Every structure is written in structure tokens, then in C-alpha cells.
Amino acid sequence: MDEDRTKGKLFVISGPSGAGKGTIVSRVREDLGPNRAVLSISMTTRGPRPGEEDGKQYFFVTKEDFCKKIQEGGLLEYAEVYGNYYGTPRSYVMENIENGRDVILEIDIQGALNVKKAFPEGILIFVAPPSLSVLRDRLTGRNTDAEDVIRLRLSKAVSELSHIPAYDYLIINDVLEEAVKKTESIFISEHMRVSESRMGRLMAEYEGE
């Protein structure tokens, strides 16, 4: 498989709650392996919870350090949630990309669009359910939300679907196995794009014959 693995790429995955994006991300990471794909680690100002380790679940920093990162342009995106800040550190993403690993960022739509502005090379993938009725069945089947919460999630899903045109790829998660394969094919095809590095290696091989 003639892939360009000199550098990794940033894949940003979004979708409505219940669309199955988390499951797809887990399967893709498992299939590709840790040397080819890693999950982005967010930076946060909230304190660690029991069992959480700095640099594993999150990078835990003070609010002062977080604000400094913002001023320095050290975050690809950030948001405030219930008084705490969360963001994607540029340095972690770039370090992995430079070392040839793809970075997966599972994030909401607003964050994804902000990442695209800060890092235009990022590849945006939207995971959608085959229909709203299927999405309702999945949300109901989880037995974790009350009916009013499910209605709210469905309403939000309709709004989220309107942002699909801003994404590079659309995955309809009807059959999970097929959705995983299609997502993995995007990872592979993005590394098959014509690039100066691939052309350089090819020409060097031709000239060496």
C-alpha cells in the first residue's frame, strides 16, 4: 500500500449525539493501531477527577496558563463549559503529525469549524444516522435520557445536520461495520493524495533504475 506516511493528518469527526461517532472512532483507532492513529487530548482548567492522569485523559492547567495559550495561538479551538475551559492544544496535534501519526479529534460542530479555520489542512468527517427515527430509537435504547432530553437532542440533531456542507466527508452510520470501513477508507485515501513528498520518492526510484 503506497501511502505517504512521512507526516500524519488531522481528522475531525462530528455528528449528533447517538449517531455512533464515538464507536466508529474507537474501531478506527483499534484497526489502524496506536502507531498510525491517536486520539487528540484536550486541555482543561477543571481539576482532575479520581483516576484521571495529566496527559492521559486531559492536560490539566490553570486558567492563567490556558488564557496564555489562547493569546499565543497555542489552541486550535476552545470553549467555556460550566465555568471551565476546554481546548485542543496545537503542539500535541502537530507533534504527532510530524511523527507520522494521524490525529483524531472528536468534537462538536462549532469546534470543528474553528479547527478548520485555524488548521485548513484538517479533514472534517460528519457522522449522521440514516434517519431521525433511527436516531430516536438509538437514543431511547440507551435508557440514559428522559423523554424531554431525547426531544431536545433530536431538535439539536436537525440543526447540526444543516452544517454538513461545511464538512469534507459524510458517513451515514446505518450498518456499523460498513461505516467503520468507509471511515477507514477516508484515512487511507487522504494519504494517497498527490504530494511533493510522494512525487519526490517516486522520481528518485525511477531515476535509480
Disulfide bonds with the S-S distance in Angstrom:
none
